[in-house]
Amino acid sequence: MFRCWYSTTLAKIEHAMQLRQLVSEPLLHFFVIGAGLFALFAWNNDDVLQSPDDIVVDSMRIDALKAQFERGWQRPPTPSELSNLIDTWVNEEVLYREGLALGLDRDDPVTRQRVAQKMEFISEELVEFSPDTAELEAWFNANADRYREDPRFSFRQLYFNPSVQGDSFDARVDEAIQALANGVVPDGDSTMLPAALDDAPLAEVRRTFGQQFAESLQDLAVGEWSGPVASGYGLHFVLIHSAQASRLPAFDEVRAAVERDYVAERTRELKDAFFDRLRQRYNVVYDDSIELADERRAGEDMK
C-alpha cells in the first residue's frame, strides 16, 4: 500500500515539475502572446480578414466619409452626395489595390491615397488621345445647341416702381404711355438696375432683369419705345436699339471649344469604362445598415 502511495505521489511531483517547466518555456510565451495579439487585431480589424477581393463599405467607413464631408462643408451630405463619396472611396480603394499589385508601394512611403493617385495618373495616360477633324465635326453636329449663341440686345429702359407710387401708380404709367406716344421721354423711378445694356447676350439680360423681362424682350420691336414690360422689380418701358438673333457659329469659329468638350467627354467615358473593368475584379460589400440614394447596392450584389 505504501509503495502504491509512493508511486502515485512521485508521478504527481514529476507531472507538476513538467508543467512548471512548460509554463516557463519562452516559446510557449511567444505563442500565447502572439495568439492574443492576433485575436485583438482580428477584433479591431475584422474587415481585413474578408476575402482579398472584397471591398467592404461598412457603417464605420460611412461615418468617416460623412465626418470628412462635414468638416469641409459644415453640413451633412445629402443621400446623393453620400453616394458620390462612396463611389469615390471605392474607386480610390480599387486604384490602391491595383497599385499595390503593380508594386507601386515598394520604393515610396505610401499612403493609400498616394498609390491611388499613381494609378489615376496611369489611367489618364491610358485614355489620352487626339481626335481628328471628322470626329470633332461629328461631335459638333450632334451637340450643336451647346454652341449656339444667345440672342444679343442693345437697349435702354425706364423703370417704374409700384411700391413707391401706391394708388397713383396706374395713372402714372398711363401718363408715361401717352408721353412716349407724343415723343416725350418721361422720368422713371430711381433704381440700381442699369439704365441701358449694350450688345448684351440674353443670359446677361436674364441675370440682370430676370426671366420674365428677358423673355419679353425678344418680342419687342426695334427702334421704338415699347411697354410696359413686367419684371420681378416692377414695370419698364424699353427702347431696343439693336437685336441680333440666336446663331449657330461655324465649326471653325468654335473648334477649340468643341475639341476641349469632346476630349473631356470622351476621357470621362473611357475612365468610367476603365473603372468598370477594374471594379469587376472586386466584390463591393455594403453593410446592411447603409441606405443609398440609388440602386447601387443591388447592382453590386448582382455581379
URLINBEL-V579346 format. One record per helix or strand of 2 or more residues. SS is the DSSP state (alpha for helix, beta for strand). FROM is the first residue (numbers start at 0). TO is the last residue. If there is no record, write none. Layout:
ss-><SS/SS>
from-><FROM/FROM>
to-><TO/TO>
This chain:
ss-><alpha/alpha/alpha/beta/alpha/alpha/alpha/alpha/alpha/beta/beta/alpha/beta/alpha/alpha/beta/beta/beta/alpha/alpha/beta/alpha>
from-><1/25/45/53/58/78/111/132/143/147/151/161/195/201/210/224/234/246/250/254/282/295>
to-><22/43/48/56/72/100/125/141/145/148/159/180/200/208/216/229/243/247/252/278/285/300>
